[in-house]
Amino acid sequence: MDERRLHSRQLTCIPAFFESKRDAQDLALIRDASVSGARLFTRTRLDLDEPVNLRLYLGRESDPPRQAVGRVVRAERRDPAHADVWSWEIGVEFSEAIDGYEVEIAELCQRQEAAGILRR
């Protein structure tokens, strides 16, 4: 387990967008999440301590996105050989734990595993 996290993380692929200083809407793919933070891939470089207002798509297509607010605690350029369109890996620590989304994240992970998107 990564020692940077206080809570266990769920390996997942959560589509998201966020507001940043640069754009009103930047796309992101959350690669893993816990109730206290997330690791996301994005095309946008973010600065350490920059505030992030995430919208997470956890449910079905018709479900509204869930909100998570936090700050950047890590920002690393991804290896171009593995980056695809997601050139930055960003660590976000949430301002408040997203305990209320824990079941939805687990259910999304189960659906993604069943569809063959995730492999444990």
Number of C-alpha atoms within 10 A of each C-alpha: 8 8 6 10 15 12 15 14 18 16 18 21 22 22 17 22 22 19 15 17 11 10 10 9 14 15 19 25 20 23 17 20 24 22 22 20 28 22 23 23 28 24 17 18 16 23 15 14 14 13 20 21 15 23 21 21 23 22 15 9 8 7 9 12 17 16 15 23 18 21 20 20 19 15 19 14 16 16 12 11 7 9 15 10 10 19 19 21 25 26 24 26 25 22 14 12 17 17 11 10 17 15 11 15 24 15 14 19 22 15 13 16 14 11 10 9 12 14 11 4
